[in-house]
Amino acid sequence: MSPTSQQLQDWVKKCLQGSRSHHRLLFDAFYSDGMNIAMRYSRNEQDAKEILSNAFVKVFKNLKSFNSSLPFMPWFKTIIIHSSSDYYRYDHPMIKDEIGNSGIDIAASAGTLDQIHYDDILRLLQQLPDIQRAVFNLYEIEGYKHAEIATMLGIMEGTSKSCLSRAKATLRQLIEQLDSSK
């Protein structure tokens, strides 16, 4: 259950005063939403948990910079995205040539997307190479521009565009395979 704006302001204030119990309240209140975001950017649940853990460390370390009169979730989401980027850039460096040769562009059948559940989509996203998954999420889901993505991931803008194109082609192919297996 999400806290009210007043509760959140109180929790932030108590966290800044060092209250471990309020750290726990904040963690518990936003863990599930945070995990959903982290799963979109990770290869598997273990990576997502590590990304989310790193994000919470950053949240608590930088809580004094949070304006508690604003919604918490957008601020938290940004931290998770940056934590994901850091995780793959520094802790688990992406291979720049991970783009691959998947230039296949298969269109999914008309009814396929209507039948795919969130868990299936998440599983398909997790099959993408790290860099393609990151670019796809940042561009298609979060709405970042290629120049911003390039800066965040430490790649060239053209590489970002190429990764997005290949991610889409790979996803089309995976969706087609999913459709044919049903």
N, CA and C atoms as an extended XYZ file, in Angstrom:
546
Properties=species:S:1:pos:R:3:atomname:S:1:resname:S:1:resid:I:1 pbc="F F F"
N         0.841       -1.178        0.000 N   MET     1
C         0.000        0.000        0.000 CA  MET     1
C         0.889        1.246        0.000 C   MET     1
N         0.624        2.151       -0.913 N   SER     2
C         1.401        3.382       -1.000 CA  SER     2
C         1.024        4.328        0.124 C   SER     2
N         2.026        4.994        0.667 N   PRO     3
C         1.731        5.954        1.732 CA  PRO     3
C         1.075        7.210        1.173 C   PRO     3
N         0.331        7.890        2.012 N   THR     4
C        -0.230        9.180        1.617 CA  THR     4
C         0.909       10.179        1.526 C   THR     4
N         0.643       11.303        0.921 N   SER     5
C         1.656       12.346        0.797 CA  SER     5
C         2.166       12.776        2.176 C   SER     5
N         1.247       12.905        3.114 N   GLN     6
C         1.625       13.312        4.472 CA  GLN     6
C         2.471       12.232        5.152 C   GLN     6
N         2.074       10.970        4.980 N   GLN     7
C         2.859        9.872        5.559 CA  GLN     7
C         4.267        9.863        4.976 C   GLN     7
N         4.353       10.030        3.664 N   LEU     8
C         5.645       10.021        3.000 CA  LEU     8
C         6.535       11.139        3.531 C   LEU     8
N         5.975       12.333        3.670 N   GLN     9
C         6.746       13.449        4.222 CA  GLN     9
C         7.253       13.114        5.621 C   GLN     9
N         6.395       12.495        6.424 N   ASP    10
C         6.781       12.105        7.782 CA  ASP    10
C         7.880       11.043        7.747 C   ASP    10
N         7.719       10.051        6.881 N   TRP    11
C         8.717        8.987        6.787 CA  TRP    11
C        10.073        9.537        6.355 C   TRP    11
N        10.065       10.425        5.365 N   VAL    12
C        11.316       11.020        4.888 CA  VAL    12
C        11.981       11.791        6.020 C   VAL    12
N        11.211       12.569        6.726 N   LYS    13
C        11.743       13.346        7.853 CA  LYS    13
C        12.364       12.418        8.896 C   LYS    13
N        11.655       11.346        9.236 N   LYS    14
C        12.153       10.389       10.238 CA  LYS    14
C        13.383        9.640        9.719 C   LYS    14
N        13.391        9.314        8.437 N   CYS    15
C        14.565        8.656        7.853 CA  CYS    15
C        15.791        9.557        7.967 C   CYS    15
N        15.595       10.834        7.672 N   LEU    16
C        16.701       11.787        7.752 CA  LEU    16
C        17.208       11.957        9.178 C   LEU    16
N        16.340       11.663       10.147 N   GLN    17
C        16.736       11.716       11.555 CA  GLN    17
C        17.371       10.399       12.003 C   GLN    17
N        17.433        9.430       11.090 N   GLY    18
C        18.106        8.168       11.382 CA  GLY    18
C        17.219        7.027       11.844 C   GLY    18
N        15.925        7.153       11.711 N   SER    19
C        15.004        6.108       12.159 CA  SER    19
C        15.039        4.900       11.214 C   SER    19
N        15.615        3.800       11.692 N   ARG    20
C        15.691        2.574       10.895 CA  ARG    20
C        14.301        2.012       10.591 C   ARG    20
N        13.382        2.163       11.522 N   SER    21
C        12.030        1.633       11.297 CA  SER    21
C        11.343        2.371       10.145 C   SER    21
N        11.654        3.651        9.978 N   HIS    22
C        11.065        4.406        8.863 CA  HIS    22
C        11.777        4.096        7.538 C   HIS    22
N        13.062        3.760        7.629 N   HIS    23
C        13.745        3.260        6.436 CA  HIS    23
C        13.024        2.000        5.953 C   HIS    23
N        12.692        1.133        6.899 N   ARG    24
C        12.016       -0.125        6.568 CA  ARG    24
C        10.624        0.132        5.980 C   ARG    24
N         9.897        1.098        6.556 N   LEU    25
C         8.572        1.440        6.028 CA  LEU    25
C         8.673        1.903        4.573 C   LEU    25
N         9.637        2.765        4.298 N   LEU    26
C         9.832        3.276        2.941 CA  LEU    26
C        10.212        2.133        1.994 C   LEU    26
N        11.117        1.289        2.450 N   PHE    27
C        11.546        0.140        1.659 CA  PHE    27
C        10.360       -0.768        1.335 C   PHE    27
N         9.608       -1.136        2.350 N   ASP    28
C         8.463       -2.037        2.164 CA  ASP    28
C         7.391       -1.433        1.255 C   ASP    28
N         7.173       -0.137        1.382 N   ALA    29
C         6.126        0.526        0.596 CA  ALA    29
C         6.457        0.584       -0.895 C   ALA    29
N         7.738        0.663       -1.236 N   PHE    30
C         8.116        0.865       -2.633 CA  PHE    30
C         8.879       -0.304       -3.255 C   PHE    30
N         9.087       -1.361       -2.488 N   TYR    31
C         9.845       -2.503       -3.000 CA  TYR    31
C         9.181       -3.132       -4.228 C   TYR    31
N         7.912       -3.421       -4.142 N   SER    32
C         7.211       -4.115       -5.228 CA  SER    32
C         7.238       -3.306       -6.529 C   SER    32
N         6.903       -2.029       -6.446 N   ASP    33
C         6.945       -1.174       -7.641 CA  ASP    33
C         8.369       -1.078       -8.179 C   ASP    33
N         9.323       -0.947       -7.267 N   GLY    34
C        10.723       -0.868       -7.670 CA  GLY    34
C        11.198       -2.138       -8.349 C   GLY    34
N        10.764       -3.274       -7.827 N   MET    35
C        11.159       -4.558       -8.413 CA  MET    35
C        10.582       -4.706       -9.819 C   MET    35
N         9.353       -4.258      -10.024 N   ASN    36
C         8.754       -4.309      -11.367 CA  ASN    36
C         9.573       -3.503      -12.363 C   ASN    36
N        10.044       -2.347      -11.948 N   ILE    37
C        10.870       -1.511      -12.829 CA  ILE    37
C        12.221       -2.179      -13.060 C   ILE    37
N        12.854       -2.645      -11.993 N   ALA    38
C        14.174       -3.274      -12.106 CA  ALA    38
C        14.135       -4.517      -12.994 C   ALA    38
N        13.044       -5.271      -12.940 N   MET    39
C        12.929       -6.478      -13.772 CA  MET    39
C        12.950       -6.139      -15.262 C   MET    39
N        12.417       -4.987      -15.632 N   ARG    40
C        12.425       -4.587      -17.048 CA  ARG    40
C        13.836       -4.310      -17.546 C   ARG    40
N        14.727       -3.949      -16.636 N   TYR    41
C        16.083       -3.576      -17.022 CA  TYR    41
C        17.108       -4.668      -16.746 C   TYR    41
N        16.664       -5.797      -16.224 N   SER    42
C        17.619       -6.825      -15.834 CA  SER    42
C        17.474       -8.078      -16.671 C   SER    42
N        18.483       -8.914      -16.551 N   ARG    43
C        18.507      -10.180      -17.263 CA  ARG    43
C        17.692      -11.231      -16.531 C   ARG    43
N        17.640      -11.099      -15.210 N   ASN    44
C        16.961      -12.099      -14.388 CA  ASN    44
C        16.609      -11.486      -13.031 C   ASN    44
N        15.929      -12.254      -12.208 N   GLU    45
C        15.469      -11.743      -10.914 CA  GLU    45
C        16.631      -11.399       -9.985 C   GLU    45
N        17.696      -12.181      -10.039 N   GLN    46
C        18.856      -11.912       -9.184 CA  GLN    46
C        19.474      -10.555       -9.527 C   GLN    46
N        19.657      -10.269      -10.810 N   ASP    47
C        20.187       -8.967      -11.221 CA  ASP    47
C        19.232       -7.849      -10.803 C   ASP    47
N        17.931       -8.083      -10.969 N   ALA    48
C        16.935       -7.066      -10.600 CA  ALA    48
C        17.016       -6.754       -9.111 C   ALA    48
N        17.178       -7.779       -8.292 N   LYS    49
C        17.290       -7.556       -6.843 CA  LYS    49
C        18.535       -6.751       -6.507 C   LYS    49
N        19.634       -7.037       -7.196 N   GLU    50
C        20.865       -6.291       -6.953 CA  GLU    50
C        20.724       -4.837       -7.412 C   GLU    50
N        20.103       -4.637       -8.562 N   ILE    51
C        19.859       -3.281       -9.059 CA  ILE    51
C        18.980       -2.516       -8.081 C   ILE    51
N        17.917       -3.155       -7.619 N   LEU    52
C        17.001       -2.496       -6.686 CA  LEU    52
C        17.682       -2.210       -5.353 C   LEU    52
N        18.500       -3.136       -4.903 N   SER    53
C        19.244       -2.922       -3.660 CA  SER    53
C        20.158       -1.702       -3.790 C   SER    53
N        20.872       -1.621       -4.910 N   ASN    54
C        21.732       -0.459       -5.162 CA  ASN    54
C        20.910        0.825       -5.222 C   ASN    54
N        19.727        0.741       -5.824 N   ALA    55
C        18.855        1.916       -5.916 CA  ALA    55
C        18.415        2.373       -4.530 C   ALA    55
N        18.032        1.449       -3.673 N   PHE    56
C        17.625        1.833       -2.322 CA  PHE    56
C        18.781        2.453       -1.538 C   PHE    56
N        19.990        1.949       -1.736 N   VAL    57
C        21.154        2.564       -1.079 CA  VAL    57
C        21.269        4.019       -1.521 C   VAL    57
N        21.119        4.264       -2.827 N   LYS    58
C        21.190        5.633       -3.349 CA  LYS    58
C        20.038        6.490       -2.823 C   LYS    58
N        18.843        5.889       -2.724 N   VAL    59
C        17.688        6.629       -2.201 CA  VAL    59
C        17.988        7.116       -0.789 C   VAL    59
N        18.420        6.208        0.070 N   PHE    60
C        18.648        6.581        1.463 CA  PHE    60
C        19.837        7.528        1.608 C   PHE    60
N        20.833        7.369        0.749 N   LYS    61
C        21.999        8.250        0.783 CA  LYS    61
C        21.643        9.666        0.314 C   LYS    61
N        20.697        9.763       -0.630 N   ASN    62
C        20.349       11.059       -1.224 CA  ASN    62
C        18.972       11.559       -0.825 C   ASN    62
N        18.411       10.999        0.218 N   LEU    63
C        17.056       11.357        0.628 CA  LEU    63
C        16.930       12.842        0.962 C   LEU    63
N        18.015       13.422        1.427 N   LYS    64
C        17.967       14.857        1.771 CA  LYS    64
C        17.719       15.731        0.541 C   LYS    64
N        18.029       15.206       -0.659 N   SER    65
C        17.805       15.987       -1.882 CA  SER    65
C        16.396       15.799       -2.449 C   SER    65
N        15.620       14.873       -1.866 N   PHE    66
C        14.258       14.642       -2.333 CA  PHE    66
C        13.335       15.723       -1.797 C   PHE    66
N        12.542       16.314       -2.683 N   ASN    67
C        11.547       17.312       -2.297 CA  ASN    67
C        10.265       16.559       -1.955 C   ASN    67
N         9.981       16.412       -0.668 N   SER    68
C         8.856       15.573       -0.235 CA  SER    68
C         7.485       16.149       -0.589 C   SER    68
N         7.451       17.344       -1.155 N   SER    69
C         6.163       17.869       -1.619 CA  SER    69
C         5.841       17.350       -3.033 C   SER    69
N         6.821       16.692       -3.658 N   LEU    70
C         6.634       16.105       -4.989 CA  LEU    70
C         6.411       14.600       -4.862 C   LEU    70
N         5.854       13.969       -5.888 N   PRO    71
C         5.657       12.514       -5.839 CA  PRO    71
C         6.997       11.779       -5.738 C   PRO    71
N         7.029       10.754       -4.940 N   PHE    72
C         8.244        9.977       -4.705 CA  PHE    72
C         8.579        9.069       -5.888 C   PHE    72
N         7.567        8.458       -6.471 N   MET    73
C         7.789        7.409       -7.470 CA  MET    73
C         8.606        7.856       -8.680 C   MET    73
N         8.365        9.015       -9.285 N   PRO    74
C         9.206        9.408      -10.424 CA  PRO    74
C        10.682        9.563      -10.043 C   PRO    74
N        10.924       10.111       -8.851 N   TRP    75
C        12.299       10.270       -8.362 CA  TRP    75
C        12.927        8.898       -8.161 C   TRP    75
N        12.205        7.995       -7.539 N   PHE    76
C        12.671        6.637       -7.276 CA  PHE    76
C        12.919        5.889       -8.587 C   PHE    76
N        12.023        6.037       -9.538 N   LYS    77
C        12.143        5.369      -10.835 CA  LYS    77
C        13.420        5.817      -11.548 C   LYS    77
N        13.712        7.098      -11.498 N   THR    78
C        14.929        7.624      -12.112 CA  THR    78
C        16.162        6.998      -11.474 C   THR    78
N        16.140        6.868      -10.158 N   ILE    79
C        17.271        6.257       -9.453 CA  ILE    79
C        17.427        4.794       -9.862 C   ILE    79
N        16.330        4.074      -10.006 N   ILE    80
C        16.404        2.665      -10.425 CA  ILE    80
C        16.994        2.565      -11.828 C   ILE    80
N        16.547        3.418      -12.729 N   ILE    81
C        17.059        3.396      -14.103 CA  ILE    81
C        18.558        3.676      -14.110 C   ILE    81
N        18.987        4.666      -13.351 N   HIS    82
C        20.413        4.986      -13.290 CA  HIS    82
C        21.192        3.853      -12.628 C   HIS    82
N        20.598        3.224      -11.618 N   SER    83
C        21.254        2.088      -10.960 CA  SER    83
C        21.423        0.926      -11.931 C   SER    83
N        20.434        0.720      -12.770 N   SER    84
C        20.517       -0.332      -13.784 CA  SER    84
C        21.639       -0.030      -14.769 C   SER    84
N        21.673        1.203      -15.212 N   SER    85
C        22.720        1.621      -16.137 CA  SER    85
C        24.096        1.431      -15.502 C   SER    85
N        24.237        1.853      -14.250 N   ASP    86
C        25.506        1.690      -13.530 CA  ASP    86
C        25.858        0.216      -13.360 C   ASP    86
N        24.868       -0.588      -13.046 N   TYR    87
C        25.082       -2.016      -12.812 CA  TYR    87
C        25.706       -2.674      -14.033 C   TYR    87
N        25.162       -2.409      -15.192 N   TYR    88
C        25.688       -3.050      -16.391 CA  TYR    88
C        26.922       -2.346      -16.950 C   TYR    88
N        27.068       -1.067      -16.662 N   ARG    89
C        28.229       -0.345      -17.183 CA  ARG    89
C        29.466       -0.601      -16.332 C   ARG    89
N        29.331       -0.587      -15.010 N   TYR    90
C        30.489       -0.691      -14.128 CA  TYR    90
C        30.636       -2.068      -13.489 C   TYR    90
N        29.558       -2.602      -12.929 N   ASP    91
C        29.642       -3.875      -12.224 CA  ASP    91
C        29.679       -5.064      -13.178 C   ASP    91
N        28.940       -4.978      -14.259 N   HIS    92
C        28.860       -6.045      -15.248 CA  HIS    92
C        28.916       -5.399      -16.628 C   HIS    92
N        30.125       -4.999      -17.065 N   PRO    93
C        30.227       -4.227      -18.308 CA  PRO    93
C        29.589       -4.933      -19.500 C   PRO    93
N        28.873       -4.136      -20.278 N   MET    94
C        28.244       -4.655      -21.493 CA  MET    94
C        29.298       -4.752      -22.581 C   MET    94
N        29.182       -5.753      -23.359 N   ILE    95
C        30.059       -5.875      -24.511 CA  ILE    95
C        29.484       -4.973      -25.596 C   ILE    95
N        30.280       -4.041      -26.055 N   LYS    96
C        29.788       -3.062      -27.026 CA  LYS    96
C        29.344       -3.726      -28.333 C   LYS    96
N        29.938       -4.873      -28.655 N   ASP    97
C        29.571       -5.558      -29.892 CA  ASP    97
C        28.426       -6.531      -29.690 C   ASP    97
N        27.697       -6.394      -28.600 N   GLU    98
C        26.607       -7.303      -28.279 CA  GLU    98
C        25.395       -7.071      -29.179 C   GLU    98
N        25.535       -6.158      -30.098 N   ILE    99
C        24.431       -5.807      -30.979 CA  ILE    99
C        23.986       -7.024      -31.786 C   ILE    99
N        24.916       -7.837      -32.226 N   GLY   100
C        24.544       -9.085      -32.895 CA  GLY   100
C        24.179       -8.888      -34.354 C   GLY   100
N        23.732       -9.950      -34.954 N   ASN   101
C        23.369       -9.932      -36.365 CA  ASN   101
C        21.899      -10.230      -36.559 C   ASN   101
N        21.083       -9.826      -35.629 N   SER   102
C        19.663      -10.184      -35.690 CA  SER   102
C        18.869       -9.148      -36.475 C   SER   102
N        19.174       -9.015      -37.744 N   GLY   103
C        18.484       -8.042      -38.566 CA  GLY   103
C        17.157       -8.535      -39.121 C   GLY   103
N        16.656       -9.632      -38.604 N   ILE   104
C        15.398      -10.196      -39.084 CA  ILE   104
C        14.250       -9.306      -38.646 C   ILE   104
N        13.375       -8.975      -39.565 N   ASP   105
C        12.247       -8.104      -39.248 CA  ASP   105
C        10.949       -8.831      -39.567 C   ASP   105
N        10.494       -9.646      -38.623 N   ILE   106
C         9.270      -10.418      -38.813 CA  ILE   106
C         8.132       -9.704      -38.116 C   ILE   106
N         7.078       -9.433      -38.829 N   ALA   107
C         5.913       -8.781      -38.219 CA  ALA   107
C         5.099       -9.816      -37.457 C   ALA   107
N         4.686       -9.456      -36.243 N   ALA   108
C         3.849      -10.357      -35.447 CA  ALA   108
C         2.445      -10.370      -36.022 C   ALA   108
N         1.782      -11.504      -35.904 N   SER   109
C         0.408      -11.575      -36.400 CA  SER   109
C        -0.492      -10.653      -35.596 C   SER   109
N        -1.568      -10.230      -36.183 N   ALA   110
C        -2.442       -9.195      -35.625 CA  ALA   110
C        -2.898       -9.460      -34.206 C   ALA   110
N        -3.326      -10.671      -33.893 N   GLY   111
C        -3.882      -10.942      -32.567 CA  GLY   111
C        -2.854      -11.295      -31.517 C   GLY   111
N        -1.603      -11.457      -31.900 N   THR   112
C        -0.588      -11.932      -30.969 CA  THR   112
C        -0.408      -11.007      -29.779 C   THR   112
N        -0.257       -9.722      -30.023 N   LEU   113
C         0.015       -8.795      -28.930 CA  LEU   113
C        -1.124       -8.730      -27.930 C   LEU   113
N        -2.345       -8.930      -28.395 N   ASP   114
C        -3.487       -8.913      -27.484 CA  ASP   114
C        -3.464      -10.095      -26.530 C   ASP   114
N        -2.811      -11.175      -26.933 N   GLN   115
C        -2.822      -12.399      -26.149 CA  GLN   115
C        -1.609      -12.534      -25.233 C   GLN   115
N        -0.640      -11.653      -25.346 N   ILE   116
C         0.577      -11.755      -24.549 CA  ILE   116
C         0.359      -11.096      -23.191 C   ILE   116
N         0.707      -11.811      -22.156 N   HIS   117
C         0.586      -11.297      -20.796 CA  HIS   117
C         1.858      -10.552      -20.412 C   HIS   117
N         1.750       -9.740      -19.366 N   TYR   118
C         2.886       -8.958      -18.884 CA  TYR   118
C         4.093       -9.851      -18.610 C   TYR   118
N         3.876      -10.989      -17.957 N   ASP   119
C         4.983      -11.894      -17.633 CA  ASP   119
C         5.676      -12.401      -18.893 C   ASP   119
N         4.898      -12.648      -19.949 N   ASP   120
C         5.490      -13.089      -21.216 CA  ASP   120
C         6.337      -11.978      -21.826 C   ASP   120
N         5.820      -10.768      -21.789 N   ILE   121
C         6.564       -9.621      -22.330 CA  ILE   121
C         7.862       -9.434      -21.554 C   ILE   121
N         7.778       -9.511      -20.236 N   LEU   122
C         8.964       -9.365      -19.394 CA  LEU   122
C         9.986      -10.450      -19.730 C   LEU   122
N         9.524      -11.671      -19.899 N   ARG   123
C        10.411      -12.787      -20.233 CA  ARG   123
C        11.071      -12.550      -21.594 C   ARG   123
N        10.303      -12.030      -22.554 N   LEU   124
C        10.863      -11.735      -23.873 CA  LEU   124
C        11.905      -10.624      -23.784 C   LEU   124
N        11.608       -9.583      -23.024 N   LEU   125
C        12.572       -8.487      -22.848 CA  LEU   125
C        13.865       -8.992      -22.224 C   LEU   125
N        13.745       -9.916      -21.288 N   GLN   126
C        14.926      -10.428      -20.600 CA  GLN   126
C        15.792      -11.302      -21.501 C   GLN   126
N        15.263      -11.722      -22.639 N   GLN   127
C        16.045      -12.511      -23.588 CA  GLN   127
C        16.913      -11.632      -24.484 C   GLN   127
N        16.631      -10.345      -24.497 N   LEU   128
C        17.438       -9.431      -25.306 CA  LEU   128
C        18.823       -9.284      -24.687 C   LEU   128
N        19.844       -9.047      -25.518 N   PRO   129
C        21.155       -8.715      -24.966 CA  PRO   129
C        21.033       -7.460      -24.082 C   PRO   129
N        21.889       -7.351      -23.084 N   ASP   130
C        21.801       -6.271      -22.095 CA  ASP   130
C        21.649       -4.891      -22.717 C   ASP   130
N        22.508       -4.584      -23.676 N   ILE   131
C        22.493       -3.235      -24.235 CA  ILE   131
C        21.203       -2.981      -25.021 C   ILE   131
N        20.723       -3.986      -25.749 N   GLN   132
C        19.477       -3.820      -26.500 CA  GLN   132
C        18.297       -3.646      -25.552 C   GLN   132
N        18.277       -4.426      -24.487 N   ARG   133
C        17.187       -4.325      -23.510 CA  ARG   133
C        17.187       -2.941      -22.855 C   ARG   133
N        18.365       -2.470      -22.484 N   ALA   134
C        18.461       -1.157      -21.841 CA  ALA   134
C        17.983       -0.056      -22.787 C   ALA   134
N        18.453       -0.079      -24.023 N   VAL   135
C        18.055        0.946      -24.996 CA  VAL   135
C        16.554        0.869      -25.261 C   VAL   135
N        16.030       -0.332      -25.452 N   PHE   136
C        14.598       -0.492      -25.711 CA  PHE   136
C        13.773        0.100      -24.568 C   PHE   136
N        14.105       -0.257      -23.341 N   ASN   137
C        13.366        0.257      -22.181 CA  ASN   137
C        13.468        1.774      -22.068 C   ASN   137
N        14.682        2.291      -22.199 N   LEU   138
C        14.868        3.733      -22.040 CA  LEU   138
C        14.146        4.518      -23.131 C   LEU   138
N        14.163        4.016      -24.358 N   TYR   139
C        13.543        4.742      -25.464 CA  TYR   139
C        12.032        4.522      -25.522 C   TYR   139
N        11.620        3.266      -25.565 N   GLU   140
C        10.209        2.943      -25.789 CA  GLU   140
C         9.341        3.086      -24.540 C   GLU   140
N         9.879        2.763      -23.393 N   ILE   141
C         9.063        2.772      -22.177 CA  ILE   141
C         9.241        4.059      -21.384 C   ILE   141
N        10.487        4.498      -21.240 N   GLU   142
C        10.753        5.686      -20.425 CA  GLU   142
C        10.714        6.983      -21.219 C   GLU   142
N        10.850        6.909      -22.540 N   GLY   143
C        10.731        8.101      -23.373 CA  GLY   143
C        11.988        8.943      -23.510 C   GLY   143
N        13.146        8.376      -23.217 N   TYR   144
C        14.390        9.121      -23.390 CA  TYR   144
C        14.725        9.238      -24.872 C   TYR   144
N        15.488       10.258      -25.231 N   LYS   145
C        15.972       10.458      -26.595 CA  LYS   145
C        17.279        9.675      -26.757 C   LYS   145
N        17.637        9.386      -28.003 N   HIS   146
C        18.848        8.602      -28.255 CA  HIS   146
C        20.103        9.292      -27.710 C   HIS   146
N        20.168       10.608      -27.791 N   ALA   147
C        21.336       11.321      -27.262 CA  ALA   147
C        21.454       11.118      -25.749 C   ALA   147
N        20.325       11.153      -25.049 N   GLU   148
C        20.326       10.942      -23.600 CA  GLU   148
C        20.726        9.503      -23.267 C   GLU   148
N        20.203        8.561      -24.038 N   ILE   149
C        20.519        7.149      -23.815 CA  ILE   149
C        22.010        6.910      -24.030 C   ILE   149
N        22.543        7.501      -25.091 N   ALA   150
C        23.965        7.341      -25.389 CA  ALA   150
C        24.822        7.830      -24.223 C   ALA   150
N        24.460        8.961      -23.664 N   THR   151
C        25.196        9.505      -22.523 CA  THR   151
C        25.074        8.594      -21.309 C   THR   151
N        23.857        8.139      -21.028 N   MET   152
C        23.628        7.285      -19.864 CA  MET   152
C        24.393        5.971      -19.948 C   MET   152
N        24.439        5.377      -21.142 N   LEU   153
C        25.039        4.053      -21.300 CA  LEU   153
C        26.490        4.092      -21.768 C   LEU   153
N        26.978        5.281      -22.086 N   GLY   154
C        28.361        5.395      -22.532 CA  GLY   154
C        28.586        4.795      -23.917 C   GLY   154
N        27.605        4.995      -24.806 N   ILE   155
C        27.699        4.491      -26.175 CA  ILE   155
C        27.475        5.653      -27.138 C   ILE   155
N        27.685        5.412      -28.424 N   MET   156
C        27.430        6.435      -29.431 CA  MET   156
C        25.925        6.501      -29.703 C   MET   156
N        25.457        7.657      -30.142 N   GLU   157
C        24.037        7.828      -30.453 CA  GLU   157
C        23.594        6.864      -31.559 C   GLU   157
N        24.440        6.671      -32.551 N   GLY   158
C        24.127        5.731      -33.631 CA  GLY   158
C        24.007        4.297      -33.123 C   GLY   158
N        24.822        3.957      -32.139 N   THR   159
C        24.747        2.625      -31.539 CA  THR   159
C        23.414        2.456      -30.827 C   THR   159
N        22.952        3.523      -30.175 N   SER   160
C        21.654        3.478      -29.500 CA  SER   160
C        20.544        3.203      -30.514 C   SER   160
N        20.586        3.902      -31.637 N   LYS   161
C        19.564        3.712      -32.675 CA  LYS   161
C        19.615        2.295      -33.246 C   LYS   161
N        20.814        1.819      -33.491 N   SER   162
C        20.989        0.473      -34.027 CA  SER   162
C        20.501       -0.579      -33.030 C   SER   162
N        20.824       -0.386      -31.759 N   CYS   163
C        20.385       -1.326      -30.720 CA  CYS   163
C        18.864       -1.360      -30.625 C   CYS   163
N        18.232       -0.202      -30.738 N   LEU   164
C        16.770       -0.155      -30.687 CA  LEU   164
C        16.174       -0.916      -31.867 C   LEU   164
N        16.712       -0.689      -33.041 N   SER   165
C        16.212       -1.369      -34.234 CA  SER   165
C        16.370       -2.880      -34.100 C   SER   165
N        17.511       -3.317      -33.637 N   ARG   166
C        17.761       -4.751      -33.482 CA  ARG   166
C        16.908       -5.345      -32.363 C   ARG   166
N        16.702       -4.581      -31.301 N   ALA   167
C        15.848       -5.060      -30.204 CA  ALA   167
C        14.428       -5.279      -30.701 C   ALA   167
N        13.931       -4.334      -31.485 N   LYS   168
C        12.576       -4.472      -32.032 CA  LYS   168
C        12.480       -5.686      -32.957 C   LYS   168
N        13.487       -5.863      -33.792 N   ALA   169
C        13.479       -7.009      -34.709 CA  ALA   169
C        13.529       -8.322      -33.926 C   ALA   169
N        14.361       -8.364      -32.911 N   THR   170
C        14.464       -9.574      -32.089 CA  THR   170
C        13.157       -9.843      -31.365 C   THR   170
N        12.551       -8.795      -30.826 N   LEU   171
C        11.267       -8.966      -30.138 CA  LEU   171
C        10.186       -9.460      -31.099 C   LEU   171
N        10.175       -8.925      -32.313 N   ARG   172
C         9.202       -9.402      -33.307 CA  ARG   172
C         9.385      -10.901      -33.553 C   ARG   172
N        10.641      -11.295      -33.683 N   GLN   173
C        10.950      -12.704      -33.926 CA  GLN   173
C        10.521      -13.556      -32.725 C   GLN   173
N        10.804      -13.101      -31.523 N   LEU   174
C        10.427      -13.847      -30.319 CA  LEU   174
C         8.907      -13.930      -30.165 C   LEU   174
N         8.222      -12.852      -30.504 N   ILE   175
C         6.750      -12.848      -30.429 CA  ILE   175
C         6.177      -13.824      -31.450 C   ILE   175
N         6.765      -13.837      -32.636 N   GLU   176
C         6.316      -14.772      -33.673 CA  GLU   176
C         6.526      -16.213      -33.211 C   GLU   176
N         7.657      -16.485      -32.577 N   GLN   177
C         7.919      -17.832      -32.058 CA  GLN   177
C         6.922      -18.186      -30.963 C   GLN   177
N         6.629      -17.229      -30.109 N   LEU   178
C         5.663      -17.449      -29.036 CA  LEU   178
C         4.288      -17.742      -29.628 C   LEU   178
N         3.932      -16.982      -30.654 N   ASP   179
C         2.636      -17.160      -31.312 CA  ASP   179
C         2.539      -18.534      -31.976 C   ASP   179
N         3.609      -18.971      -32.619 N   SER   180
C         3.571      -20.263      -33.320 CA  SER   180
C         3.592      -21.447      -32.354 C   SER   180
N         4.047      -21.225      -31.129 N   SER   181
C         4.080      -22.318      -30.148 CA  SER   181
C         2.747      -22.494      -29.435 C   SER   181
N         1.812      -21.576      -29.650 N   LYS   182
C         0.500      -21.668      -28.976 CA  LYS   182
C        -0.493      -22.433      -29.802 C   LYS   182
